[in-house]
Structures are given as C-alpha cells and as structure tokens.
Amino acid sequence: MADWPTQPALHAPPDDGRLPAVVNVKLINDYLASGTAPHDQLIVIKDGAALHSRAYTTDGYLDPGKIAKWRGRGYTIQLRNMHRWCPSVHAICAAIQDETGYGTYATGFVTPAGGQGLHHHWDQNMGLIYQLAGRKTWQLWEPGVEEPHREKFASNAPPGSAVLNRMKTMRPDYEFDLGPGQILALPRGWMHNPHALGQTEESVHVTLVARERTGYWIAGKLAQAALDSAPLRRVIPPGNVVDPGAFAKQVAEARDLLTQWLADADVTALAGELLAAARAEPNVDYISHAPGQNLIGNHQSNR
C-alpha cells in the first residue's frame, strides 16, 4: 500500500487467500485446550478487571481446565504476542513488516457470548481486527487527541485519560457488527468499545497491530548514530558539569557537534540502512519497546 488508512473500514481476505487456513478458531482453541500457550502471555479479564495468573495456571503452566472454567464464567482470554510463539502467525507479521516497513505483532481474543473484556480505550498504532468466529460489536469515536504515539497521549494516562472520560459521554461516530471473515481496519487514536454483549455465540478474533513509522523513529535513529561519533563520547570534566557557565558551554558544544554531524550525514546511505532496519528489526511486542538496536553501521563511510 502506498497510502495508509485514516478512517475505519471493513475488508475481507481474498477468496483464494491463505489467511483463513493459517489463522482460525482451531489454532486459538488448540493452544488453550492443550495448555501449550505461554501463560505469561495470557490475560484473563472481565469488564476491565484481570485475574492473577495463579487463577489459570498449575505448577507454572497454563491449566486448560481452569481456562475453560473462566471462559464459562464470562471472562475474555487475551493471547498476547502470538507472533513470538506461534510460527504461522509470526510468518504473517513478518510478511506485513516486509511489505510496509512497519513492525507488526498479533493478539488473540476469545470473548464469551454476552461478555466484555476491555472497555473504552484507544491504541497508539493501526489495528487490523480479523474476526474468526461469532460476532463482536465495535463502537468507534473519532480521535480526541492529535497523533498519539508511544507514551504521548495514551488513553490510560493524563492528559489522554481525561479526554477519554469526556469522549465516553458522547455517542459513537461508527458502530460495526463484525462477523466471521471480516477485517476491521482501525487507525490509531480512534477510541473503541468492543464487546459481545447481546451475542449468543462466543467471539474469537485476532488483531494484527502495525506499529507505524514516524519522524520520531527516524530522528531517534539519526540521533543514536550521531551519538556514536568520537567527539560526543569524550568525557566532560567534573568542573565543567557542576559550574553552570562551563556546563552551558558544554551543552552548546554538544549541540553544535550533533547538528554538524546531521548536516554532513549521507542521507541516501542512511535512508538505505533505515529501510533495511524497518523491514527487519524484531523489537515489536504488545507490552513494551525493546531496547533499540544500532542498525546504522559505519557512519564515517556513509558521508
């Protein structure tokens, strides 16, 4: 895709596509019924309240009987980071990353009929919600904050949480009743309230989350590369740190070294290295951003 969606929309895999054979209800249920899903990647949650892992594990492993019990009591099972431990899902996420340059992770959700796990929130990245079985209602609100990214304007922390509370009093701008085989493209920042309330069948879906590239990512990579230069690695004497006037000069010197490095950098060579990194770097998951890798190589030779 040359352009990226900015409005929610429904799609479906092509009739001859391989996705339904790779990601389906059997895949999800087999992991839960066999107890082979990693317990530390599961969240068992109902109406926004999650259980302690002891409630669904035995001797440190996922307990299929306990999982079945909580499903029967209306709890949603969330399977995080499936791209880390399910090879077939990993292959899909890797393919999306290769096509878009966006690191991608996957999360599965099993919500009993009449239940709800997560309540109103928005995400910092694009979500592709693939409904596998049952139906799920998605109430959507247009973004109430501008360009949420990483920790900036998250819906679970101020000031984003205050905006979320205000938006919850408003009528949704869209409402989709997602059925089996449909995919909802949900752009970042759109507040949503997903639920299976009023449904008579269990809802199962997998969300593929594409962590979009932004100028923030490029700037961070460039700054990281510049910081590897020898002048910026030199030690500042203690006297030049604790003396305000001397320290101001050190700050000015570091600023000038940084801006000079950026001005002299070979943009074409750096762009090539960044593109390779965008298609390959593995540090994407549901919970955190792993430490960034220095994927820009010999910077002197790139100038």
Disulfide bonds with the S-S distance in Angstrom:
none
